[in-house]
Amino acid sequence: MASVFQTDFSEYPDGTLLKDVSGWTVFGSFPANISAARITGGELVIDSSDGTVMGYNSGSTSHYSEVRMKHQFSGTEITGGPAVRVDARLNWISINLFSSTTTQIVYRNGGGDQILQSYPNTPIAIDDVVRLEVDGDSNTVELFINGVSAGTPVDISSISSNTSTNAGMFGRTSNPFIDDLDLGTTASDLITLDNEPSRKVYATFGPTYNYTISGTYEGVTTPTAIEYRVEEFVSGAVVTDWTTLDAAPTGGAFSGAVDIPRGPYYKILVRYANATNIQTASLRIGFGLVIEFAGQSNTDMPWNSTFNDTPLDNVVKFNGSEYQQPTDRGCIYAGLNAISQSLGCVVAAYETAVGATAIEQHLPGGDNYANRQAALTAAGGKLNALWWGQGESNVGSAQATYETRLGTLRSDILSRTGQTSDTLPLFIVQLGRNDGGTGNDAGWQNIRNAQTNYANTTADVYISHQSMDLPMSDGLHRTTQGYVTEVLRFSDSFLAAFNGSGDSGRGPIPTSATYSGNDVTITHNLNGSSGLTVPALAASLYELTNDDFATTANPTSVSYVAPDKIVLTFASIPAGTVKLRSHQGQDLDETIFPTGDELHNSQAVMVEPITIETTVTEGAPPVNVSITLDVGAPDGTYHLYLAQGNQGNVVPVYDGPATFSGGSTTVSNLPVAAGTLLRGFVDSSNTAALDTGDGVKGVTV
């Protein structure tokens, strides 16, 4: 005896039509099969006034259908429940709830029902498990209720459909209709796959996973070979058609290793090569990504804060013991959905975060270490990434101490998985802000410095994203929208690292600072942005010093001078070794942050703070440029775009407003040498195009 299709329906998203599930045929009189058999709330419902019959090939004339009933006699008889020998819409065997105490086996042949057997004093109640079982050799059918036979097998040799191998269900409108479903064969020849739990995901490195398919067979027929086939679970699309798995199975067992591509959930089928009706299929199995989310409360809360989107079918939550189709709406799924959609594969994730914990508690010897170890082992022992969102509980730690702890965290996960760093990137969430706190930010800044320095000096370790600009729900935690924004930033960073290129969610990164006169120019790696935005209050974020920040000065103004540059103007530049840092205050207001214009799902990605103090070197003073239009234009203010170089080697220089009078304008403080030819466009609709050509051009002076 072997099951060929088994489900409790909870693995399917609400609204899934049974006719769209691979292997099923649905018959009935209803508009275009639209809503006749629909999965809702982990149960099967039926919307059909004159009946719906559903069939699935068991591979044998000896087969069974077993269901958990979700309806019972309610004043009028109801035909519906398990069905066997399903041949067509009007040809099947099912059950009839004739009264509150009498159950019947009925046969539909054409236009009418034939009662094959009645069982008085045999009621069926909601949640009873009801099974119809056909013996193909003796041509009998038997009814079981909660595992107990209702009576002797009933002869069906005189009715049609004796060759049908389809099991399934029949029913009229009754919602819900059934719950747990198990279809299978009772034939003497059986093939069985070794058990894999539904929705299990294997961490896949590279385009394929080398997977061992194994199982057993028994019966009077000896297989000459065992073949396998891989289908997409939901669509039924064939990934690998029938191919030899084991060319010489012996001793009742078979096995073979095959390469299965990273992708959506699959179904794996196996069969006898010389008796193709002897076959079976796996439950849903995935070859994709597995990610651990570790840290403290700001890592735990994205799992528990609710947003509106639904987790995709290819996104799965590992709860420590089993893989589950998420029924919640945690913010985390916004990021997991984005990764799954981008890569077209299943993504599994689990969390080991614990609120208010220090990093030491997650390391060997810490009280959360055993939990992290057990979860990794249960998930399969391999990871495609580790998110680390922690630091608030370590704000009293010295920078060097926390940096050492990060090194221990990193070496431990690589040791436990047996992986190299390039297969298991670490994504560090930059410590956020202590909204509403008082005093200086030194303790928090130590953690940020440690995180940045460790990421900058360690292979395959990344600052995933900033969180200081995110809206807060209290003095420490982000709002729901804040968590959605940050998991989308993480998805950008993960995809950039996974693909080896692309724009991460880290935001524009300051790369150098130079001063001339009283101006300090900060240059940024835009990281996918086309320019920077500088709010009017951004001056309060930056501090200059020549005594290692014993005393500091804020700029008097901040201005935008080029797509990748901003200028801080100070009352004066002090003598000696001058250093710059930013985002130091505890009471930070996200509205004053300079942010890049890179968007992810309409969420801005902020400029990364200068957490490790940057030495400011003396630079060349900026120059002025005078631009003359080649084409006539009325006086007024327009959006101006200027670039240096030719097509294929273009360096943006200016992207912003400019006021024209008499066909010309002057833009000051451009970061290019005198005598540089610049070209560009004027656009009154605030959209700029880039070309080698006309529009505007001029030479710096």
HELIX and SHEET records of a PDB file:
HELIX    1   1 LEU A   18  ASP A   20  5                                   3    
HELIX    2   2 PRO A   31  ASN A   33  5                                   3    
HELIX    3   3 SER A  297  ASN A  304  1                                   8    
HELIX    4   4 ILE A  332  LEU A  343  1                                  12    
HELIX    5   5 ILE A  359  HIS A  362  5                                   4    
HELIX    6   6 TYR A  369  ALA A  379  1                                  11    
HELIX    7   7 GLU A  392  ASN A  394  5                                   3    
HELIX    8   8 GLN A  399  THR A  417  1                                  19    
HELIX    9   9 SER A  421  THR A  423  5                                   3    
HELIX   10  10 ALA A  442  THR A  457  1                                  16    
HELIX   11  11 THR A  480  ASN A  499  1                                  20    
HELIX   12  12 ALA A  536  LEU A  541  5                                   6    
HELIX   13  13 GLU A  590  ILE A  592  5                                   3    
SHEET    1   A 6 ALA A   2  THR A   7  0                                        
SHEET    2   A 6 ILE A 178  THR A 185 -1                                        
SHEET    3   A 6 HIS A  63  MET A  69 -1                                        
SHEET    4   A 6 VAL A 129  ASP A 135 -1                                        
SHEET    5   A 6 THR A 140  ILE A 145 -1                                        
SHEET    6   A 6 VAL A 148  SER A 149 -1                                        
SHEET    1   B 6 ALA A   2  THR A   7  0                                        
SHEET    2   B 6 ILE A 178  THR A 185 -1                                        
SHEET    3   B 6 HIS A  63  MET A  69 -1                                        
SHEET    4   B 6 VAL A 129  ASP A 135 -1                                        
SHEET    5   B 6 THR A 140  ILE A 145 -1                                        
SHEET    6   B 6 VAL A 154  ASP A 155 -1                                        
SHEET    1   C 3 THR A  16  LEU A  17  0                                        
SHEET    2   C 3 ALA A  37  THR A  40 -1                                        
SHEET    3   C 3 GLU A  43  ILE A  46 -1                                        
SHEET    1   D 7 TRP A  24  GLY A  28  0                                        
SHEET    2   D 7 THR A  52  ASN A  57 -1                                        
SHEET    3   D 7 ASN A 166  GLY A 171 -1                                        
SHEET    4   D 7 ILE A  78  ALA A  88 -1                                        
SHEET    5   D 7 ASN A  91  LEU A  97 -1                                        
SHEET    6   D 7 THR A 103  ASN A 109 -1                                        
SHEET    7   D 7 GLY A 112  TYR A 119 -1                                        
SHEET    1   E 3 LEU A 190  LEU A 193  0                                        
SHEET    2   E 3 THR A 208  GLU A 218 -1                                        
SHEET    3   E 3 ALA A 253  PRO A 261 -1                                        
SHEET    1   F 5 LYS A 200  ALA A 203  0                                        
SHEET    2   F 5 ILE A 285  GLY A 295  1                                        
SHEET    3   F 5 VAL A 347  GLU A 351  1                                        
SHEET    4   F 5 VAL A 315  PHE A 318  1                                        
SHEET    5   F 5 TYR A 323  GLN A 324 -1                                        
SHEET    1   G 5 LYS A 200  ALA A 203  0                                        
SHEET    2   G 5 ILE A 285  GLY A 295  1                                        
SHEET    3   G 5 ALA A 385  GLY A 389  1                                        
SHEET    4   G 5 LEU A 426  VAL A 429  1                                        
SHEET    5   G 5 VAL A 461  HIS A 465  1                                        
SHEET    1   H 4 VAL A 238  ASP A 246  0                                        
SHEET    2   H 4 ILE A 226  GLU A 232 -1                                        
SHEET    3   H 4 TYR A 266  TYR A 272 -1                                        
SHEET    4   H 4 GLN A 279  ALA A 281 -1                                        
SHEET    1   I 5 SER A 557  ALA A 562  0                                        
SHEET    2   I 5 LYS A 565  THR A 569 -1                                        
SHEET    3   I 5 ASP A 519  ASN A 525 -1                                        
SHEET    4   I 5 ILE A 509  SER A 516 -1                                        
SHEET    5   I 5 THR A 617  GLU A 618  1                                        
SHEET    1   J 3 LEU A 532  THR A 533  0                                        
SHEET    2   J 3 THR A 595  HIS A 600 -1                                        
SHEET    3   J 3 GLN A 603  MET A 606 -1                                        
SHEET    1   K 3 TYR A 542  THR A 545  0                                        
SHEET    2   K 3 LYS A 579  SER A 582 -1                                        
SHEET    3   K 3 THR A 614  THR A 615 -1                                        
SHEET    1   L 6 VAL A 651  PHE A 660  0                                        
SHEET    2   L 6 GLY A 636  GLN A 644 -1                                        
SHEET    3   L 6 LEU A 677  ASP A 683 -1                                        
SHEET    4   L 6 VAL A 696  THR A 700 -1                                        
SHEET    5   L 6 VAL A 623  LEU A 629 -1                                        
SHEET    6   L 6 SER A 664  LEU A 670 -1                                        
END                                                                             
